[in-house]
Amino acid sequence: MTPVVGVVGPADLVPGVAESVSEVSGLEAITLPYSHESETPDLVRENAASVDAWLFTGIVPYTLAKGTTSRPAAFVDYTRETVLRSWVRLAREGRDVARTSIDTVGIPELREIADAVGLPADRPRSLPHRVDQRVSQLIDFHRNNPDDSWTAITCVSSVYEALREEIAIVRLVPSENAIRTAISRLTLTINSQVSEDSQVAVGLLAADDMTRAAPFLKAQATALAGTVALAETGEMLLVTTRGALAIASYQFSQPPLLRRLSEAGISANAGFGVGRTALEAEQLARRALNRARAHPGPTAVVSFRNDVDLALGLGAENSEAPGEQEAPALGTIATRVGVALQTLTRLRDLAHHHPDEPLTSRVVAEALDVQLRTARRMLQRLERGGYAERVGNEARESSGRPLTQYLLHL
């Protein structure tokens, strides 16, 4: 069955982007326009059942939708080409491109373009995107331009609508190349998730009363479309898929089954392994169970390839949706993802010192004085736990694989 992509953005951009989705990828697209960016979370929630993936026309609605969906998602970036096109248009109209204020575009990208065209070091004025940014801040930023000789350039439709009668303003529209790049990135993510979801997941359950625990595990196996057997070492063994396990554990944020066992007076630990083969998954599950046993109280641990483990303590499981829970302390995150508390503290400080730009493994490696491979593994562990988010790739002048950019949520 062809995956369905929900295209979310302003009413004048969505149809064109949706048409490109169908032409470029062969995926089915449905248009979900909004009148204001603030409508994005409701749009996503209301259409979650009919969409397999999301494509947002910019980073602002993409950010607003975070936490409302676990589906693959991507956004159309406003690239150098888009900014240069707006400057060419202004120059033709006799406007000074040095006297411009630009929102949303990242500082490194903007500085590179400005240097290329010979603009002064302090021009243009810029306000890059931040996760906690409000539209009112963007509006105030442009209103603070020194005089009428300045032109505002915005990536946000509601900012344009608010200021179009008040000051000189240009609204950036993503280029066709940027749209195609976003579609390609989303298609890769969809294909990757399909491949990941079909990976084998093996669970090992050790309880103080295995006889009483058995019916609970069999019921869980039915819900996961899996099978149950007795391991040679005495634990109960559950075989299912990564996708089913992800759903049951709220994207690996809550331990399945343990609360029900605890309420029945059964103390248990569980280890889950996710691998390419059943043998690899069982080996990872054994590692996960050993780690779970080292924790106080009922605990589940999920082990992935590349030494990535997630600890899911019983205290994390409750009736609230994961997005409604209070943000966990660094100590909880350290326990869950297997990164030292001191390291997480330094990572959080690093993120605070770079509020306007994502971090790469190279930046982390230099700041923490560790190898690039170690930094990459840290970021992967945080991403698995939901504490780091991929937002793009770093543009590199030299050849080689571009570094992934992350936003940290610590």
C-alpha positions as CSV (number, residue, x, y, z in Angstrom):
1,M,0.0,0.0,0.0
2,T,1.3,3.4,-0.9
3,P,2.2,5.6,2.1
4,V,0.2,8.8,2.6
5,V,2.0,12.0,3.3
6,G,0.2,14.9,5.0
7,V,1.5,18.2,3.7
8,V,1.0,21.0,6.3
9,G,1.5,24.7,5.7
10,P,0.0,27.9,4.4
11,A,-2.9,27.5,1.9
12,D,-0.9,29.0,-1.0
13,L,2.1,26.7,-0.6
14,V,0.5,23.4,0.3
15,P,-1.0,22.4,-3.1
16,G,2.3,22.9,-5.0
17,V,4.3,21.0,-2.4
18,A,1.7,18.2,-2.4
19,E,1.9,18.0,-6.2
20,S,5.7,17.7,-6.0
21,V,5.4,14.8,-3.5
22,S,3.3,12.8,-5.9
23,E,5.5,13.6,-8.9
24,V,8.9,13.1,-7.2
25,S,8.3,10.2,-4.9
26,G,5.1,8.5,-6.1
27,L,3.7,8.8,-2.6
28,E,0.1,9.8,-2.1
29,A,-0.2,13.3,-0.7
30,I,-3.1,15.0,1.1
31,T,-3.2,18.8,1.6
32,L,-3.7,20.1,5.2
33,P,-3.5,23.9,4.9
34,Y,-3.8,26.2,7.9
35,S,-4.7,29.9,8.3
36,H,-2.1,30.3,11.1
37,E,0.9,28.3,12.3
38,S,-0.7,27.8,15.7
39,E,-3.3,25.5,14.1
40,T,-0.6,22.9,13.3
41,P,-0.8,20.7,16.4
42,D,-4.5,20.3,16.1
43,L,-4.2,19.6,12.3
44,V,-1.7,16.8,13.0
45,R,-3.7,15.3,15.8
46,E,-7.0,15.3,13.9
47,N,-5.5,13.7,10.8
48,A,-3.0,11.3,12.5
49,A,-5.1,8.2,11.6
50,S,-5.1,8.9,7.9
51,V,-1.4,9.9,7.5
52,D,1.7,7.7,7.4
53,A,4.2,10.6,7.3
54,W,4.3,14.4,7.5
55,L,5.9,17.1,5.3
56,F,5.8,20.6,6.6
57,T,6.4,23.6,4.4
58,G,8.8,25.1,6.9
59,I,10.6,24.6,10.2
60,V,8.1,26.6,12.3
61,P,5.1,24.3,11.8
62,Y,7.5,21.3,12.0
63,T,8.6,22.4,15.4
64,L,5.1,23.2,16.6
65,A,4.0,19.6,15.6
66,K,6.8,17.9,17.7
67,G,5.3,15.8,20.4
68,T,2.0,15.4,18.7
69,T,3.0,12.5,16.3
70,S,5.5,9.6,16.1
71,R,5.2,9.4,12.4
72,P,8.2,10.2,10.1
73,A,8.3,13.9,9.4
74,A,10.4,16.4,7.5
75,F,10.3,20.1,6.6
76,V,11.2,22.2,3.6
77,D,14.2,24.3,4.4
78,Y,14.7,27.8,3.3
79,T,18.1,27.5,1.5
80,R,20.8,29.9,0.3
81,E,19.1,29.8,-3.1
82,T,15.9,31.1,-1.6
83,V,17.6,34.0,0.2
84,L,19.7,34.9,-2.8
85,R,16.6,35.0,-5.0
86,S,14.9,37.5,-2.6
87,W,18.1,39.7,-2.6
88,V,18.1,39.7,-6.4
89,R,14.5,40.8,-6.5
90,L,15.2,43.6,-4.0
91,A,18.2,44.8,-5.9
92,R,16.1,45.0,-9.1
93,E,13.6,47.1,-7.2
94,G,16.5,49.5,-6.1
95,R,16.5,48.3,-2.5
96,D,19.7,48.0,-0.5
97,V,20.2,44.2,0.3
98,A,22.5,45.1,3.1
99,R,19.6,46.8,4.9
100,T,17.5,43.7,5.4
101,S,16.3,41.8,8.4
102,I,15.9,38.0,8.0
103,D,14.2,35.6,10.3
104,T,14.3,31.8,10.7
105,V,17.4,31.1,8.5
106,G,20.4,29.8,10.5
107,I,23.3,32.1,11.2
108,P,26.1,30.0,9.6
109,E,24.1,29.7,6.3
110,L,23.2,33.4,6.3
111,R,26.8,34.5,7.1
112,E,28.1,32.4,4.3
113,I,25.8,34.0,1.7
114,A,26.4,37.5,3.1
115,D,30.2,37.0,2.8
116,A,29.8,35.7,-0.7
117,V,28.1,38.8,-1.9
118,G,30.4,41.2,0.1
119,L,28.0,42.4,2.7
120,P,29.4,44.0,6.0
121,A,29.9,41.7,8.9
122,D,27.0,43.2,10.8
123,R,24.5,42.9,7.9
124,P,21.9,41.7,7.4
125,R,20.1,41.7,10.8
126,S,19.1,38.1,11.6
127,L,17.0,36.2,14.0
128,P,17.5,32.4,13.5
129,H,14.9,29.9,14.4
130,R,14.7,28.6,18.0
131,V,12.5,25.9,19.4
132,D,10.8,28.2,22.0
133,Q,10.4,31.1,19.5
134,R,7.0,32.9,19.2
135,V,5.6,34.6,16.1
136,S,5.3,37.8,18.1
137,Q,9.1,37.8,18.7
138,L,9.6,37.7,14.9
139,I,7.2,40.5,14.3
140,D,8.9,42.7,17.0
141,F,12.3,41.8,15.5
142,H,11.3,43.2,12.0
143,R,9.6,46.2,13.5
144,N,12.8,47.2,15.2
145,N,14.5,47.9,11.8
146,P,16.3,51.3,12.0
147,D,14.2,53.1,9.4
148,D,12.1,52.8,6.2
149,S,15.1,52.1,4.0
150,W,15.2,48.5,5.5
151,T,13.3,45.6,4.2
152,A,12.1,42.6,6.3
153,I,12.4,39.1,4.9
154,T,10.4,36.5,6.6
155,C,9.8,32.7,6.2
156,V,6.6,32.8,8.2
157,S,3.3,33.6,6.5
158,S,1.6,35.0,9.7
159,V,4.5,37.5,10.1
160,Y,4.1,38.6,6.5
161,E,0.4,39.1,7.0
162,A,0.9,41.0,10.2
163,L,3.4,43.5,8.7
164,R,2.6,43.8,5.0
165,E,0.6,47.0,5.4
166,E,3.1,48.4,7.9
167,I,6.7,48.0,6.6
168,A,8.5,46.8,3.4
169,I,8.5,43.1,3.7
170,V,9.2,40.0,1.5
171,R,8.0,36.5,2.2
172,L,10.3,33.7,1.2
173,V,8.9,30.9,-0.7
174,P,10.8,27.6,-0.8
175,S,12.5,26.7,-4.1
176,E,11.6,23.7,-6.1
177,N,15.0,22.2,-5.3
178,A,14.4,22.7,-1.6
179,I,11.1,21.0,-1.9
180,R,12.6,18.0,-3.8
181,T,15.4,17.7,-1.2
182,A,12.8,17.6,1.6
183,I,10.8,15.0,-0.2
184,S,13.9,12.8,-0.8
185,R,14.8,13.1,2.9
186,L,11.3,12.1,4.0
187,T,11.2,9.2,1.5
188,L,14.4,7.9,3.0
189,T,13.0,8.2,6.5
190,I,9.8,6.3,5.5
191,N,11.8,3.5,3.9
192,S,14.1,3.4,6.9
193,Q,11.3,3.1,9.3
194,V,9.6,0.4,7.3
195,S,12.9,-1.5,7.4
196,E,13.4,-0.8,11.1
197,D,9.8,-1.8,12.0
198,S,10.2,-5.2,10.4
199,Q,13.4,-5.9,12.5
200,V,13.1,-8.8,14.9
201,A,12.5,-7.9,18.6
202,V,13.0,-10.5,21.3
203,G,12.0,-10.0,24.9
204,L,13.2,-12.0,28.0
205,L,11.1,-11.8,31.2
206,A,12.4,-12.9,34.6
207,A,9.9,-12.8,37.4
208,D,9.8,-14.0,41.0
209,D,6.8,-16.1,40.1
210,M,7.1,-17.3,36.6
211,T,3.9,-19.4,36.8
212,R,1.7,-16.5,37.6
213,A,3.6,-14.2,35.2
214,A,3.0,-16.5,32.2
215,P,-0.6,-15.6,31.4
216,F,0.3,-11.9,31.5
217,L,3.1,-12.4,29.0
218,K,0.9,-14.5,26.7
219,A,-1.7,-11.7,26.7
220,Q,1.0,-9.2,25.8
221,A,2.2,-11.5,23.1
222,T,-1.2,-11.6,21.6
223,A,-1.4,-7.8,21.6
224,L,2.0,-7.7,19.8
225,A,1.1,-10.4,17.3
226,G,4.1,-12.3,18.7
227,T,4.9,-15.7,20.1
228,V,6.0,-16.9,23.6
229,A,8.4,-19.7,24.5
230,L,10.5,-20.8,27.4
231,A,14.2,-19.9,27.1
232,E,16.8,-22.5,27.9
233,T,18.0,-20.4,30.9
234,G,14.5,-20.3,32.5
235,E,13.2,-16.9,31.4
236,M,10.1,-16.5,29.3
237,L,10.9,-15.5,25.7
238,L,8.8,-13.2,23.5
239,V,9.3,-12.8,19.8
240,T,7.7,-9.9,17.9
241,T,8.8,-7.0,15.6
242,R,10.4,-3.7,16.4
243,G,7.3,-1.8,15.1
244,A,4.9,-3.7,17.4
245,L,7.2,-3.2,20.4
246,A,7.6,0.5,19.7
247,I,3.8,0.9,19.7
248,A,3.4,-1.1,23.0
249,S,6.1,0.9,24.7
250,Y,5.0,4.4,23.5
251,Q,8.1,4.7,21.2
252,F,10.4,3.1,23.9
253,S,9.4,5.5,26.6
254,Q,7.4,3.2,28.9
255,P,8.0,-0.5,29.9
256,P,5.3,-2.8,28.6
257,L,3.7,-5.3,30.9
258,L,5.7,-4.5,34.1
259,R,3.0,-2.3,35.7
260,R,0.4,-5.0,35.3
261,L,2.7,-7.6,36.8
262,S,3.6,-5.2,39.7
263,E,-0.1,-4.6,40.4
264,A,-0.6,-8.4,40.6
265,G,2.2,-8.6,43.2
266,I,4.8,-10.0,40.8
267,S,8.2,-8.5,40.7
268,A,9.9,-8.8,37.3
269,N,12.6,-7.4,35.0
270,A,12.6,-7.5,31.2
271,G,15.2,-7.2,28.5
272,F,14.3,-6.5,24.9
273,G,16.7,-6.8,22.0
274,V,16.2,-5.4,18.5
275,G,18.3,-6.8,15.7
276,R,18.5,-7.9,12.1
277,T,18.1,-11.6,13.0
278,A,16.5,-13.5,15.8
279,L,19.9,-14.6,17.1
280,E,21.2,-11.1,17.2
281,A,18.0,-9.9,18.9
282,E,18.2,-12.6,21.5
283,Q,21.8,-11.8,22.3
284,L,20.8,-8.1,22.7
285,A,17.9,-9.1,24.9
286,R,20.2,-11.1,27.2
287,R,22.4,-8.0,27.5
288,A,19.4,-5.9,28.2
289,L,18.0,-8.2,30.9
290,N,21.4,-8.3,32.7
291,R,21.3,-4.5,32.8
292,A,17.7,-4.4,33.9
293,R,18.6,-6.7,36.8
294,A,21.2,-4.2,37.9
295,H,18.5,-1.5,38.5
296,P,16.5,-1.3,41.7
297,G,12.9,-2.3,41.3
298,P,11.1,-3.5,38.2
299,T,12.9,-2.3,35.1
300,A,12.8,-3.0,31.4
301,V,15.8,-2.3,29.2
302,V,15.8,-2.2,25.4
303,S,19.1,-2.9,23.6
304,F,19.8,-1.9,20.0
305,R,22.7,-2.5,17.8
306,N,25.8,-0.2,18.1
307,D,25.7,-0.3,21.9
308,V,22.6,1.8,22.3
309,D,20.5,0.9,25.4
310,L,17.4,2.5,26.8
311,A,16.3,1.9,30.4
312,L,12.6,2.1,31.0
313,G,11.9,2.2,34.8
314,L,8.5,1.4,36.2
315,G,8.2,4.9,37.6
316,A,8.1,6.3,34.0
317,E,5.0,4.3,33.2
318,N,1.7,6.1,33.9
319,S,-1.6,6.9,32.3
320,E,-0.5,10.1,30.8
321,A,0.6,10.3,27.2
322,P,4.3,10.7,27.0
323,G,4.1,14.2,25.6
324,E,2.1,15.3,28.7
325,Q,4.6,14.2,31.2
326,E,6.9,16.6,33.0
327,A,10.4,16.8,31.5
328,P,12.6,14.3,33.3
329,A,15.7,15.3,35.3
330,L,19.1,14.8,33.9
331,G,19.7,11.9,36.3
332,T,16.7,10.1,34.9
333,I,17.9,10.7,31.3
334,A,21.4,9.5,32.2
335,T,19.9,6.3,33.6
336,R,17.6,5.8,30.6
337,V,20.1,6.3,27.7
338,G,23.3,5.2,29.4
339,V,25.2,8.4,29.2
340,A,27.0,9.7,32.3
341,L,25.3,12.5,34.3
342,Q,28.4,14.6,34.1
343,T,28.5,14.3,30.4
344,L,24.9,15.2,30.0
345,T,25.4,18.3,32.2
346,R,28.2,19.4,29.8
347,L,26.1,18.7,26.8
348,R,23.2,20.8,28.2
349,D,25.6,23.6,28.9
350,L,27.0,23.3,25.3
351,A,23.4,23.5,23.9
352,H,22.7,26.6,26.0
353,H,25.9,28.2,24.6
354,H,24.7,27.5,21.1
355,P,21.0,28.5,21.3
356,D,20.8,29.6,17.7
357,E,22.3,26.7,15.9
358,P,22.1,22.8,16.0
359,L,25.0,20.7,17.2
360,T,27.0,18.2,15.2
361,S,29.1,15.3,16.5
362,R,32.2,17.3,15.6
363,V,31.1,20.2,17.8
364,V,30.4,17.8,20.7
365,A,33.7,15.9,20.2
366,E,35.7,19.2,20.4
367,A,33.7,20.5,23.4
368,L,33.9,17.3,25.4
369,D,37.4,16.3,24.2
370,V,36.3,12.9,23.0
371,Q,36.7,11.1,19.7
372,L,34.2,11.9,16.9
373,R,32.9,8.3,17.0
374,T,32.2,8.6,20.7
375,A,30.3,11.9,20.2
376,R,28.3,10.4,17.4
377,R,27.3,7.5,19.6
378,M,26.2,9.8,22.4
379,L,24.0,11.7,20.1
380,Q,22.5,8.5,18.7
381,R,21.7,7.3,22.2
382,L,20.0,10.7,23.0
383,E,18.1,10.5,19.7
384,R,16.8,7.0,20.5
385,G,15.6,8.2,23.9
386,G,13.8,11.2,22.4
387,Y,16.3,13.8,23.8
388,A,17.9,14.7,20.5
389,E,16.3,15.6,17.2
390,R,17.8,15.5,13.8
391,V,17.1,18.8,12.0
392,G,19.3,18.6,8.9
393,N,22.9,18.1,7.6
394,E,25.8,20.6,7.9
395,A,26.9,22.1,4.7
396,R,30.5,21.3,4.0
397,E,32.9,22.9,1.6
398,S,35.1,19.8,1.4
399,S,34.1,16.4,0.1
400,G,32.8,13.7,2.4
401,R,29.7,12.7,4.2
402,P,27.9,15.8,5.7
403,L,27.6,15.8,9.5
404,T,24.1,15.4,11.0
405,Q,22.7,18.4,12.9
406,Y,20.9,17.8,16.2
407,L,18.8,19.9,18.5
408,L,19.1,18.7,22.1
409,H,16.1,18.5,24.4
410,L,17.7,18.4,27.9
